[in-house]
Amino acid sequence: MTSNGFFRRHRIRIVFSLAIVLVFLANAVGSLPYDFTARLENYAYDLRLKWTMPNTQDKRIVIVDIDEKSLKEQGRWPWSRNKLARMVDVLFDQYGIDALGFDMVFAEKDESSGLQSLEEIGRTEFGRDNDFQSALNKVRPRLDYDGKFAKSLKNRRVALGYYFRHDRGETGSVGLLPPPVFEKGSVDVGNFGVAIANGYTANLPELQKNAAGAGYFSVSELDDDGVFRRLPMLEMHDGAVYETLSLALARLVLSAHGISLGIVEGDAGYAELEWLQLGNRRIPVDGHVAALIPYRGKQGSFPYVSASDVLQDKVAPEVLKNAIVLVGTTTPSLMDLRVTPMQSIYPGVEVHANMIAGILDQDIKHRPVYTLAADFLALLIVGLLLALRLPAVSPVRATLLTASIAALLIAFNLYVWQELNQVLPIASILLMIAILFVFNMSYGFFVESRGKRQLAGLFGQYVPPELVGEMAKDPEAFSLEGESREMTVLFSDVRGFTNISEGLDPKQLTHLMNEYLTPMTHVIHRHRGTIDKYMGDAIMAFWGAPLHDEQHARHALQTALGMLESLSVLQEQFQAKGWPAINIGIGLNTGPMTVGNMGSEFRMAYTVMGDAVNLGSRLEGLTKEYGVKIIVSEFTRTAVPDFVFRDLDLVRVKGKDKPVGIYEPICPVGEDDEQIMEELALYGEALALYRAQQWSSAEEKFSILKQRYPERYLYDLYAKRIAYFREYPPGAGWDGAFTFKTK
């Protein structure tokens, strides 16, 4: 089929398929944003995360959990700073931890010791007593829990937590922020999607000044479904830039003094922040300066110890030795639980633990900006391929093609994910592939299959199912209207059918004919023939329509030979059933014929007509005259040059003035043996003498042939003709043709 024919036939499917591709391309560039594709992309990300997460426990980071047990044994939260100071001392001095982070904020003074009440008394007249003031000064250090807590933090690698506020309705700030990672005006990160806070709740100045660092633990829900997949690494307040708790603690562990920005610059002023540099560690970030959280698995990917057990010295020393410790809570009453890809209830403190581990191991996934261009290009290439290819292939091949492309995309995506630590979009392209496949299959089933059914209804009774399938690839190219074509026609007839029918009852005769016609039809179909009609015991078939067939003459000849082979098998079966033997004659002719749906308003039939068809019918009748099973015209012989034929005669059939050469097919060239060639050579000499009216010499040659091949009736025929022409000479102008007066 030409390219123009292909587009003409499939233009509707192609146009709709390209429209689907355009919708997805527009969605990829943000012109048609769809929440559905974003949700699917998040789902695909979560699936890859779950498939590839290590599911091992990282013992470098330990979570000291203020759990239900701790609240029961140590009292309700908040605990006194005196108790927290003791916890810090125990962790560093007794267990030898490396660094400590608090996933909580200490914004209010601790008044649980009663020191404030004593100092108020000291300001009264009674409290001005020297003895009271002296006693107060002695107990003040012991009762100053905030001071004791601040002292425990000093000169130790401790990062405190705080949180930013982003609600426009809330104003004001509490506590003291730590020194920013970038001072106001030092860098311009406002163009890189950094979140801007309008307030904060930070730690008491006394605590913050004694701590080695601090980071915010407020985590914005960057994804619309409320699932925490990313963690903003930087936020801005009042022009200064601050770091998250996990980044602050990682800086302490790595002894990194500062952070540098990994900005990629391009043409036309393009600049994109793609990573943060922390010493020799690189932290990939996206357009919100957020890093994808490298979850190791479900809750418990890091060792948990109860805060109460730490205070009571019940933790095995090897658990905490040189560990990075995060103090947080898993109890629901303290409301530090998150929805994550791992599970719907996940401790916020473990989110920070995963991020710290990812920074240390450098296994944080990256979703760079150029992945959008890669997604667009993949959508374009795959979309065009499927839009143009799916309409052209069968449903089975379409399924294999679609499944193969999807499998290759998934395999490549997982390779990039696992080996290169990059996140390429996958959901949109898989959805597009699925929609294109479903659309094309549905269209093919509901629309094109209707055309195929119509085609099968028109031609199914004439041609084999295989040819109907080929025709269905371009049904518009076929019609029942009459047209002239170069074709080959076949006629076959059962010899002595009247005698056969008289010897059988109607039921047996019907059974015999069915068993005869069925294998004959199979042979015709096998060689791409079209059944024209059954005429009692006769069969009419043709080649070259409705499908064009450049080898129509060859296929017709192969059919004739195949019918004789099939008949020899049938003879044995008929003999076993007690039925009479069947012999057939077959005539073939090639030439211009008119083919189409012909008939009357009462009945129509797809058939062939013309002089070439009539000649084929006459040739079938001549098989009895020459004692052969197959006769082909000179036109069929010329169309199959690589076949050995016997020149039977030059004849004028009834209704024709011009003589036609008729031949008997022998075998393909190369399969002939020496005996056949000797016979044909001698026969050729005899026939030439006959046509030259050298009757005696011709008679001598035919006599030799008759003696050698007594079963060949043809040589008797020519002997009789010679005897006739001796008595009635054809005359000097004779062209060698024999004229038949009957059909």
LOGUMI-760379 format. One record per residue (C-alpha): residue number from 1; residue in one letter; y, z, x. Coordinates in steps of 0.2 Angstrom, whole numbers, m for minus. Example, Ala and Ser with C-alpha at 12.3 -4.5 7.8 and 13.67 -1.06 7.14 Angstrom:
residues 2
[1,A,[m22,39,62]]
[2,S,[m5,36,68]]
This chain:
residues 743
[1,M,[0,0,0]]
[2,T,[17,m5,7]]
[3,S,[30,9,9]]
[4,N,[41,1,m5]]
[5,G,[26,2,m16]]
[6,F,[22,20,m11]]
[7,F,[40,26,m15]]
[8,R,[40,16,m31]]
[9,R,[24,24,m37]]
[10,H,[28,42,m32]]
[11,R,[47,42,m33]]
[12,I,[47,56,m46]]
[13,R,[36,67,m36]]
[14,I,[46,64,m20]]
[15,V,[63,67,m28]]
[16,F,[58,83,m36]]
[17,S,[49,89,m20]]
[18,L,[65,85,m10]]
[19,A,[75,94,m23]]
[20,I,[64,110,m20]]
[21,V,[66,108,m1]]
[22,L,[85,107,m3]]
[23,V,[85,123,m14]]
[24,F,[76,132,0]]
[25,L,[88,125,14]]
[26,A,[103,130,4]]
[27,N,[95,147,2]]
[28,A,[92,148,21]]
[29,V,[111,145,25]]
[30,G,[117,157,12]]
[31,S,[124,144,0]]
[32,L,[111,149,m14]]
[33,P,[107,167,m10]]
[34,Y,[92,173,m19]]
[35,D,[87,192,m19]]
[36,F,[69,186,m23]]
[37,T,[67,177,m6]]
[38,A,[74,192,3]]
[39,R,[62,204,m6]]
[40,L,[48,193,m1]]
[41,E,[54,192,17]]
[42,N,[55,211,17]]
[43,Y,[37,212,10]]
[44,A,[31,200,24]]
[45,Y,[39,210,37]]
[46,D,[31,226,30]]
[47,L,[14,217,30]]
[48,R,[16,211,48]]
[49,L,[21,229,53]]
[50,K,[6,236,45]]
[51,W,[m6,223,52]]
[52,T,[0,226,70]]
[53,M,[5,244,71]]
[54,P,[m5,253,85]]
[55,N,[m10,268,74]]
[56,T,[m10,279,89]]
[57,Q,[m2,296,92]]
[58,D,[12,296,105]]
[59,K,[11,314,113]]
[60,R,[27,311,123]]
[61,I,[38,316,108]]
[62,V,[34,332,98]]
[63,I,[41,336,81]]
[64,V,[45,355,79]]
[65,D,[43,356,60]]
[66,I,[53,368,49]]
[67,D,[39,367,36]]
[68,E,[34,377,21]]
[69,K,[24,389,33]]
[70,S,[40,392,44]]
[71,L,[50,395,28]]
[72,K,[37,408,22]]
[73,E,[35,417,38]]
[74,Q,[53,416,45]]
[75,G,[63,416,29]]
[76,R,[73,403,19]]
[77,W,[84,391,27]]
[78,P,[97,391,35]]
[79,W,[90,403,49]]
[80,S,[101,413,59]]
[81,R,[108,405,75]]
[82,N,[101,420,84]]
[83,K,[83,414,79]]
[84,L,[88,396,84]]
[85,A,[94,401,101]]
[86,R,[78,410,104]]
[87,M,[69,394,99]]
[88,V,[79,384,112]]
[89,D,[75,397,125]]
[90,V,[57,397,122]]
[91,L,[56,378,121]]
[92,F,[64,376,138]]
[93,D,[60,392,148]]
[94,Q,[42,395,141]]
[95,Y,[36,378,137]]
[96,G,[45,367,149]]
[97,I,[51,353,137]]
[98,D,[61,339,144]]
[99,A,[74,336,130]]
[100,L,[78,343,113]]
[101,G,[86,335,98]]
[102,F,[91,343,82]]
[103,D,[90,332,66]]
[104,M,[102,344,57]]
[105,V,[120,349,58]]
[106,F,[128,366,61]]
[107,A,[145,364,53]]
[108,E,[147,382,47]]
[109,K,[149,398,56]]
[110,D,[134,410,55]]
[111,E,[139,426,47]]
[112,S,[122,433,44]]
[113,S,[124,446,58]]
[114,G,[138,456,49]]
[115,L,[150,454,64]]
[116,Q,[163,447,53]]
[117,S,[163,462,41]]
[118,L,[164,474,56]]
[119,E,[179,464,63]]
[120,E,[187,466,46]]
[121,I,[185,484,47]]
[122,G,[192,484,65]]
[123,R,[208,477,58]]
[124,T,[210,492,46]]
[125,E,[218,509,50]]
[126,F,[201,517,51]]
[127,G,[195,503,63]]
[128,R,[209,505,75]]
[129,D,[200,521,82]]
[130,N,[196,518,100]]
[131,D,[178,524,98]]
[132,F,[175,511,84]]
[133,Q,[183,497,94]]
[134,S,[173,502,110]]
[135,A,[157,501,100]]
[136,L,[162,485,92]]
[137,N,[165,477,109]]
[138,K,[148,482,115]]
[139,V,[139,475,100]]
[140,R,[150,459,98]]
[141,P,[139,449,110]]
[142,R,[123,454,102]]
[143,L,[130,450,85]]
[144,D,[139,433,89]]
[145,Y,[124,422,84]]
[146,D,[135,406,86]]
[147,G,[139,411,103]]
[148,K,[121,415,108]]
[149,F,[116,398,101]]
[150,A,[130,389,111]]
[151,K,[125,398,126]]
[152,S,[106,393,124]]
[153,L,[112,375,123]]
[154,K,[123,375,139]]
[155,N,[117,365,154]]
[156,R,[101,359,145]]
[157,R,[97,342,138]]
[158,V,[101,345,120]]
[159,A,[108,333,108]]
[160,L,[114,339,91]]
[161,G,[115,330,75]]
[162,Y,[129,326,63]]
[163,Y,[132,314,49]]
[164,F,[145,301,44]]
[165,R,[152,298,27]]
[166,H,[155,281,20]]
[167,D,[160,285,2]]
[168,R,[178,280,m1]]
[169,G,[181,294,m13]]
[170,E,[177,307,0]]
[171,T,[190,312,13]]
[172,G,[192,324,26]]
[173,S,[180,329,40]]
[174,V,[172,345,46]]
[175,G,[168,351,64]]
[176,L,[170,342,81]]
[177,L,[163,325,85]]
[178,P,[155,322,102]]
[179,P,[164,311,115]]
[180,P,[162,293,108]]
[181,V,[152,280,118]]
[182,F,[167,268,117]]
[183,E,[184,275,116]]
[184,K,[196,268,103]]
[185,G,[203,252,109]]
[186,S,[191,250,124]]
[187,V,[179,237,115]]
[188,D,[181,226,100]]
[189,V,[165,229,90]]
[190,G,[173,227,73]]
[191,N,[168,209,73]]
[192,F,[150,213,76]]
[193,G,[146,221,59]]
[194,V,[148,239,65]]
[195,A,[148,251,50]]
[196,I,[165,260,48]]
[197,A,[164,278,42]]
[198,N,[179,287,34]]
[199,G,[173,305,37]]
[200,Y,[160,316,45]]
[201,T,[152,333,45]]
[202,A,[149,338,63]]
[203,N,[145,354,72]]
[204,L,[155,369,76]]
[205,P,[167,365,91]]
[206,E,[159,379,101]]
[207,L,[141,372,99]]
[208,Q,[147,354,102]]
[209,K,[156,358,118]]
[210,N,[140,367,125]]
[211,A,[128,353,120]]
[212,A,[124,339,132]]
[213,G,[126,326,118]]
[214,A,[126,322,99]]
[215,G,[121,308,88]]
[216,Y,[123,305,69]]
[217,F,[107,306,59]]
[218,S,[114,298,43]]
[219,V,[104,282,40]]
[220,S,[112,269,29]]
[221,E,[100,259,18]]
[222,L,[103,242,25]]
[223,D,[90,234,14]]
[224,D,[92,232,m5]]
[225,D,[75,239,m9]]
[226,G,[80,256,m1]]
[227,V,[66,255,12]]
[228,F,[71,261,29]]
[229,R,[66,246,41]]
[230,R,[82,247,52]]
[231,L,[92,260,60]]
[232,P,[111,257,64]]
[233,M,[113,261,82]]
[234,L,[132,262,82]]
[235,E,[145,267,70]]
[236,M,[164,267,70]]
[237,H,[176,281,65]]
[238,D,[195,280,68]]
[239,G,[193,266,80]]
[240,A,[180,275,92]]
[241,V,[162,270,92]]
[242,Y,[148,283,91]]
[243,E,[129,283,93]]
[244,T,[114,287,83]]
[245,L,[104,303,87]]
[246,S,[89,293,93]]
[247,L,[100,284,105]]
[248,A,[109,299,111]]
[249,L,[93,308,115]]
[250,A,[86,293,123]]
[251,R,[101,292,134]]
[252,L,[98,310,140]]
[253,V,[80,307,144]]
[254,L,[84,292,154]]
[255,S,[99,300,162]]
[256,A,[109,285,157]]
[257,H,[128,288,157]]
[258,G,[134,274,146]]
[259,I,[130,259,135]]
[260,S,[135,241,138]]
[261,L,[135,227,125]]
[262,G,[124,212,126]]
[263,I,[136,199,119]]
[264,V,[130,181,118]]
[265,E,[145,168,119]]
[266,G,[144,150,114]]
[267,D,[155,135,110]]
[268,A,[170,136,98]]
[269,G,[173,154,101]]
[270,Y,[155,159,95]]
[271,A,[151,177,100]]
[272,E,[136,188,94]]
[273,L,[131,205,99]]
[274,E,[112,204,101]]
[275,W,[107,220,111]]
[276,L,[113,236,118]]
[277,Q,[110,239,137]]
[278,L,[104,257,141]]
[279,G,[101,258,159]]
[280,N,[87,245,162]]
[281,R,[82,246,144]]
[282,R,[88,233,131]]
[283,I,[89,238,113]]
[284,P,[89,222,102]]
[285,V,[101,223,87]]
[286,D,[105,212,72]]
[287,G,[122,208,64]]
[288,H,[124,226,58]]
[289,V,[121,233,75]]
[290,A,[105,240,68]]
[291,A,[88,240,77]]
[292,L,[72,237,69]]
[293,I,[62,254,68]]
[294,P,[46,251,78]]
[295,Y,[34,262,67]]
[296,R,[18,267,76]]
[297,G,[9,271,59]]
[298,K,[10,283,45]]
[299,Q,[16,301,46]]
[300,G,[8,310,60]]
[301,S,[11,296,74]]
[302,F,[18,310,84]]
[303,P,[12,328,86]]
[304,Y,[19,341,74]]
[305,V,[20,359,78]]
[306,S,[27,372,66]]
[307,A,[43,380,71]]
[308,S,[36,397,66]]
[309,D,[22,395,79]]
[310,V,[35,391,92]]
[311,L,[44,407,88]]
[312,Q,[28,416,89]]
[313,D,[22,408,104]]
[314,K,[6,401,96]]
[315,V,[8,383,102]]
[316,A,[m4,377,116]]
[317,P,[7,375,132]]
[318,E,[0,357,135]]
[319,V,[7,351,119]]
[320,L,[25,354,123]]
[321,K,[25,353,142]]
[322,N,[38,339,148]]
[323,A,[39,333,130]]
[324,I,[54,326,121]]
[325,V,[56,338,106]]
[326,L,[64,334,89]]
[327,V,[68,348,77]]
[328,G,[67,343,59]]
[329,T,[59,346,43]]
[330,T,[45,339,32]]
[331,T,[47,351,17]]
[332,P,[53,342,1]]
[333,S,[65,356,m3]]
[334,L,[76,352,12]]
[335,M,[77,334,7]]
[336,D,[75,324,23]]
[337,L,[62,312,17]]
[338,R,[63,293,17]]
[339,V,[55,278,10]]
[340,T,[48,267,24]]
[341,P,[36,252,26]]
[342,M,[23,265,31]]
[343,Q,[23,276,16]]
[344,S,[35,280,1]]
[345,I,[37,298,7]]
[346,Y,[41,299,26]]
[347,P,[50,312,36]]
[348,G,[67,306,42]]
[349,V,[64,316,59]]
[350,E,[49,304,63]]
[351,V,[60,289,60]]
[352,H,[71,295,75]]
[353,A,[55,299,85]]
[354,N,[49,281,82]]
[355,M,[65,274,88]]
[356,I,[65,285,104]]
[357,A,[48,279,108]]
[358,G,[53,261,105]]
[359,I,[68,262,117]]
[360,L,[57,270,130]]
[361,D,[43,257,128]]
[362,Q,[54,242,125]]
[363,D,[44,236,110]]
[364,I,[58,235,97]]
[365,K,[56,219,88]]
[366,H,[71,207,88]]
[367,R,[78,196,74]]
[368,P,[91,186,83]]
[369,V,[104,176,74]]
[370,Y,[96,159,80]]
[371,T,[80,163,70]]
[372,L,[91,157,55]]
[373,A,[92,140,63]]
[374,A,[74,140,67]]
[375,D,[70,145,49]]
[376,F,[81,130,43]]
[377,L,[73,118,55]]
[378,A,[55,123,50]]
[379,L,[60,122,31]]
[380,L,[67,105,34]]
[381,I,[52,98,44]]
[382,V,[38,105,34]]
[383,G,[47,102,18]]
[384,L,[49,83,22]]
[385,L,[32,82,28]]
[386,L,[24,89,12]]
[387,A,[36,80,1]]
[388,L,[31,64,8]]
[389,R,[13,67,11]]
[390,L,[6,77,m3]]
[391,P,[9,63,m16]]
[392,A,[m1,51,m5]]
[393,V,[m17,61,m3]]
[394,S,[m31,67,m14]]
[395,P,[m31,85,m21]]
[396,V,[m44,90,m8]]
[397,R,[m34,83,7]]
[398,A,[m18,90,0]]
[399,T,[m26,107,m1]]
[400,L,[m33,106,17]]
[401,L,[m16,99,23]]
[402,T,[m6,113,14]]
[403,A,[m18,127,20]]
[404,S,[m18,120,38]]
[405,I,[1,120,39]]
[406,A,[2,137,31]]
[407,A,[m11,144,43]]
[408,L,[m3,137,58]]
[409,L,[14,144,53]]
[410,I,[6,161,50]]
[411,A,[m3,160,67]]
[412,F,[13,155,77]]
[413,N,[23,168,68]]
[414,L,[11,182,72]]
[415,Y,[10,176,90]]
[416,V,[29,177,92]]
[417,W,[29,194,83]]
[418,Q,[16,201,94]]
[419,E,[19,193,111]]
[420,L,[38,189,111]]
[421,N,[43,204,100]]
[422,Q,[53,193,89]]
[423,V,[54,192,70]]
[424,L,[54,174,63]]
[425,P,[56,172,44]]
[426,I,[40,167,36]]
[427,A,[41,171,17]]
[428,S,[53,157,12]]
[429,I,[43,143,20]]
[430,L,[27,150,14]]
[431,L,[35,151,m4]]
[432,M,[41,133,m2]]
[433,I,[24,127,3]]
[434,A,[16,135,m11]]
[435,I,[29,128,m24]]
[436,L,[27,111,m17]]
[437,F,[8,112,m17]]
[438,V,[8,118,m35]]
[439,F,[21,106,m41]]
[440,N,[12,91,m33]]
[441,M,[m5,97,m40]]
[442,S,[2,100,m57]]
[443,Y,[11,84,m58]]
[444,G,[m5,75,m52]]
[445,F,[m15,83,m64]]
[446,F,[m4,82,m80]]
[447,V,[5,66,m76]]
[448,E,[m4,55,m64]]
[449,S,[m21,60,m70]]
[450,R,[m16,53,m87]]
[451,G,[m12,36,m79]]
[452,K,[m29,37,m70]]
[453,R,[m38,41,m87]]
[454,Q,[m29,26,m94]]
[455,L,[m35,15,m80]]
[456,A,[m52,22,m81]]
[457,G,[m52,18,m100]]
[458,L,[m46,0,m96]]
[459,F,[m58,m4,m81]]
[460,G,[m71,10,m81]]
[461,Q,[m83,m1,m91]]
[462,Y,[m81,m15,m79]]
[463,V,[m80,m8,m61]]
[464,P,[m88,6,m52]]
[465,P,[m80,24,m52]]
[466,E,[m76,21,m33]]
[467,L,[m65,6,m37]]
[468,V,[m57,15,m51]]
[469,G,[m53,29,m39]]
[470,E,[m45,16,m27]]
[471,M,[m35,8,m41]]
[472,A,[m29,25,m47]]
[473,K,[m19,26,m30]]
[474,D,[m7,13,m37]]
[475,P,[m11,11,m55]]
[476,E,[5,1,m58]]
[477,A,[m2,m13,m47]]
[478,F,[m15,m17,m60]]
[479,S,[m14,m24,m77]]
[480,L,[m25,m34,m90]]
[481,E,[m13,m48,m91]]
[482,G,[m20,m65,m86]]
[483,E,[m18,m72,m68]]
[484,S,[m26,m85,m57]]
[485,R,[m35,m79,m41]]
[486,E,[m47,m85,m28]]
[487,M,[m63,m76,m33]]
[488,T,[m82,m77,m33]]
[489,V,[m93,m77,m49]]
[490,L,[m111,m72,m51]]
[491,F,[m123,m77,m65]]
[492,S,[m141,m70,m66]]
[493,D,[m155,m74,m79]]
[494,V,[m173,m68,m82]]
[495,R,[m185,m82,m81]]
[496,G,[m196,m85,m96]]
[497,F,[m188,m71,m106]]
[498,T,[m193,m78,m122]]
[499,N,[m212,m76,m118]]
[500,I,[m208,m59,m111]]
[501,S,[m200,m53,m127]]
[502,E,[m214,m60,m138]]
[503,G,[m227,m49,m129]]
[504,L,[m217,m33,m131]]
[505,D,[m212,m23,m147]]
[506,P,[m193,m20,m149]]
[507,K,[m194,m2,m142]]
[508,Q,[m204,m8,m126]]
[509,L,[m192,m23,m124]]
[510,T,[m177,m12,m125]]
[511,H,[m184,1,m113]]
[512,L,[m189,m14,m101]]
[513,M,[m171,m21,m101]]
[514,N,[m163,m5,m98]]
[515,E,[m174,m1,m83]]
[516,Y,[m170,m19,m77]]
[517,L,[m151,m19,m80]]
[518,T,[m148,m2,m73]]
[519,P,[m153,m5,m55]]
[520,M,[m145,m22,m55]]
[521,T,[m129,m14,m61]]
[522,H,[m130,m1,m47]]
[523,V,[m132,m15,m34]]
[524,I,[m116,m25,m41]]
[525,H,[m106,m9,m41]]
[526,R,[m112,m4,m23]]
[527,H,[m105,m21,m17]]
[528,R,[m88,m19,m26]]
[529,G,[m92,m30,m40]]
[530,T,[m85,m30,m58]]
[531,I,[m97,m32,m73]]
[532,D,[m90,m45,m84]]
[533,K,[m104,m44,m98]]
[534,Y,[m122,m43,m101]]
[535,M,[m129,m58,m111]]
[536,G,[m146,m52,m117]]
[537,D,[m156,m53,m101]]
[538,A,[m142,m62,m92]]
[539,I,[m128,m54,m81]]
[540,M,[m111,m60,m77]]
[541,A,[m101,m52,m63]]
[542,F,[m86,m57,m52]]
[543,W,[m78,m51,m36]]
[544,G,[m59,m51,m32]]
[545,A,[m52,m43,m47]]
[546,P,[m45,m31,m53]]
[547,L,[m45,m26,m35]]
[548,H,[m41,m39,m22]]
[549,D,[m55,m42,m11]]
[550,E,[m53,m53,5]]
[551,Q,[m72,m53,7]]
[552,H,[m77,m57,m11]]
[553,A,[m89,m71,m7]]
[554,R,[m98,m60,6]]
[555,H,[m99,m46,m6]]
[556,A,[m106,m57,m20]]
[557,L,[m119,m64,m8]]
[558,Q,[m124,m47,m3]]
[559,T,[m126,m42,m21]]
[560,A,[m137,m57,m25]]
[561,L,[m149,m53,m10]]
[562,G,[m148,m34,m15]]
[563,M,[m153,m38,m33]]
[564,L,[m169,m47,m27]]
[565,E,[m174,m33,m16]]
[566,S,[m171,m21,m30]]
[567,L,[m182,m32,m41]]
[568,S,[m196,m32,m29]]
[569,V,[m197,m13,m31]]
[570,L,[m196,m14,m50]]
[571,Q,[m210,m26,m51]]
[572,E,[m222,m13,m44]]
[573,Q,[m215,0,m57]]
[574,F,[m217,m13,m71]]
[575,Q,[m235,m17,m66]]
[576,A,[m239,2,m66]]
[577,K,[m233,3,m84]]
[578,G,[m242,m13,m90]]
[579,W,[m226,m23,m92]]
[580,P,[m225,m42,m88]]
[581,A,[m218,m47,m71]]
[582,I,[m199,m52,m70]]
[583,N,[m192,m66,m60]]
[584,I,[m173,m70,m60]]
[585,G,[m162,m84,m54]]
[586,I,[m145,m81,m47]]
[587,G,[m130,m93,m46]]
[588,L,[m114,m90,m35]]
[589,N,[m98,m100,m35]]
[590,T,[m81,m97,m26]]
[591,G,[m65,m104,m32]]
[592,P,[m49,m102,m42]]
[593,M,[m52,m93,m59]]
[594,T,[m41,m86,m72]]
[595,V,[m44,m67,m74]]
[596,G,[m38,m55,m87]]
[597,N,[m40,m47,m105]]
[598,M,[m45,m62,m116]]
[599,G,[m51,m63,m134]]
[600,S,[m45,m61,m151]]
[601,E,[m35,m48,m161]]
[602,F,[m52,m41,m166]]
[603,R,[m60,m40,m149]]
[604,M,[m54,m41,m131]]
[605,A,[m63,m42,m115]]
[606,Y,[m58,m42,m96]]
[607,T,[m66,m58,m90]]
[608,V,[m65,m74,m80]]
[609,M,[m63,m92,m85]]
[610,G,[m61,m109,m78]]
[611,D,[m71,m123,m70]]
[612,A,[m76,m113,m55]]
[613,V,[m84,m100,m68]]
[614,N,[m93,m114,m77]]
[615,L,[m100,m121,m61]]
[616,G,[m107,m104,m56]]
[617,S,[m116,m104,m73]]
[618,R,[m123,m121,m70]]
[619,L,[m129,m116,m52]]
[620,E,[m139,m102,m60]]
[621,G,[m148,m114,m71]]
[622,L,[m152,m125,m57]]
[623,T,[m163,m112,m48]]
[624,K,[m177,m117,m59]]
[625,E,[m175,m135,m54]]
[626,Y,[m176,m132,m36]]
[627,G,[m189,m118,m36]]
[628,V,[m177,m105,m28]]
[629,K,[m170,m88,m33]]
[630,I,[m152,m90,m27]]
[631,I,[m141,m105,m27]]
[632,V,[m123,m105,m20]]
[633,S,[m110,m118,m20]]
[634,E,[m103,m126,m4]]
[635,F,[m87,m116,m7]]
[636,T,[m96,m100,m6]]
[637,R,[m106,m106,9]]
[638,T,[m89,m110,18]]
[639,A,[m83,m93,14]]
[640,V,[m97,m84,22]]
[641,P,[m99,m94,39]]
[642,D,[m110,m81,48]]
[643,F,[m125,m84,36]]
[644,V,[m139,m97,38]]
[645,F,[m141,m108,22]]
[646,R,[m153,m121,17]]
[647,D,[m144,m137,11]]
[648,L,[m153,m140,m6]]
[649,D,[m144,m155,m13]]
[650,L,[m128,m164,m18]]
[651,V,[m127,m163,m37]]
[652,R,[m116,m168,m52]]
[653,V,[m118,m155,m65]]
[654,K,[m115,m159,m83]]
[655,G,[m97,m161,m87]]
[656,K,[m92,m165,m68]]
[657,D,[m89,m181,m60]]
[658,K,[m87,m175,m42]]
[659,P,[m103,m170,m33]]
[660,V,[m105,m152,m26]]
[661,G,[m116,m146,m12]]
[662,I,[m128,m133,m16]]
[663,Y,[m137,m121,m4]]
[664,E,[m150,m108,m3]]
[665,P,[m145,m92,7]]
[666,I,[m159,m88,21]]
[667,C,[m153,m74,32]]
[668,P,[m138,m68,42]]
[669,V,[m135,m78,58]]
[670,G,[m144,m69,72]]
[671,E,[m159,m63,61]]
[672,D,[m166,m81,59]]
[673,D,[m183,m84,69]]
[674,E,[m189,m99,78]]
[675,Q,[m201,m104,63]]
[676,I,[m186,m104,51]]
[677,M,[m175,m115,63]]
[678,E,[m189,m127,65]]
[679,E,[m192,m129,47]]
[680,L,[m173,m131,43]]
[681,A,[m172,m144,57]]
[682,L,[m186,m154,51]]
[683,Y,[m179,m153,33]]
[684,G,[m162,m158,39]]
[685,E,[m169,m174,46]]
[686,A,[m179,m178,30]]
[687,L,[m164,m175,19]]
[688,A,[m153,m186,30]]
[689,L,[m166,m200,28]]
[690,Y,[m167,m197,10]]
[691,R,[m148,m199,8]]
[692,A,[m148,m215,19]]
[693,Q,[m161,m222,6]]
[694,Q,[m174,m223,20]]
[695,W,[m188,m219,8]]
[696,S,[m203,m221,19]]
[697,S,[m197,m211,34]]
[698,A,[m190,m198,22]]
[699,E,[m206,m197,13]]
[700,E,[m216,m195,29]]
[701,K,[m205,m180,34]]
[702,F,[m206,m172,17]]
[703,S,[m225,m174,18]]
[704,I,[m226,m165,34]]
[705,L,[m215,m151,27]]
[706,K,[m226,m150,12]]
[707,Q,[m242,m148,22]]
[708,R,[m234,m134,33]]
[709,Y,[m225,m125,19]]
[710,P,[m236,m128,3]]
[711,E,[m227,m114,m6]]
[712,R,[m210,m123,m5]]
[713,Y,[m207,m132,m22]]
[714,L,[m192,m141,m15]]
[715,Y,[m202,m153,m4]]
[716,D,[m212,m158,m20]]
[717,L,[m196,m161,m29]]
[718,Y,[m190,m173,m16]]
[719,A,[m206,m182,m15]]
[720,K,[m205,m185,m34]]
[721,R,[m187,m191,m32]]
[722,I,[m192,m203,m18]]
[723,A,[m205,m211,m29]]
[724,Y,[m192,m212,m43]]
[725,F,[m179,m221,m32]]
[726,R,[m192,m233,m26]]
[727,E,[m194,m239,m43]]
[728,Y,[m176,m237,m49]]
[729,P,[m165,m239,m33]]
[730,P,[m148,m230,m34]]
[731,G,[m139,m244,m27]]
[732,A,[m129,m247,m11]]
[733,G,[m114,m236,m16]]
[734,W,[m125,m221,m19]]
[735,D,[m117,m205,m12]]
[736,G,[m133,m195,m11]]
[737,A,[m129,m185,m26]]
[738,F,[m141,m181,m40]]
[739,T,[m134,m181,m58]]
[740,F,[m140,m168,m71]]
[741,K,[m138,m173,m89]]
[742,T,[m142,m156,m96]]
[743,K,[m135,m138,m92]]
